[in-house]
Amino acid sequence: MNAARLPGWLPWHRPGEPAMMLFRVVVALLMLAAILCFAMYIGTGQAQWRQRGLVVVKWTVLAGLGFFAVLILDRLARSL
């Protein structure tokens, strides 16, 4: 198989895909952290765990909005 043709041959490989895959992994890990914080809150009853979970969710959503804003601006810049 030709090495130059390999990336196009892979069905899951698209340009820009490594950044998107990294973003998905980071968001999944952050949401897992939030779920664990909420589980600790349920298990212990300590309000600090609920607060930590809410902070993680808040920053995850803000990071996601920022990431997609950068993607949209990149596409707009390419189209102009």
MONORDA-V403646 format. One line per field, one symbol per residue. ss: DSSP state (A for helix, B for strand, O for the rest). A space follows every 10 residues. Layout:
ss = ???
//
This chain:
ss = OOAAAAAAAO OOOOOOAAAA AAAAAAAAAA AAAAAAAAAA AAAAOOAAAA AAAAAAAAAA AAAAAAAAAA AAAAAAAAAO
//
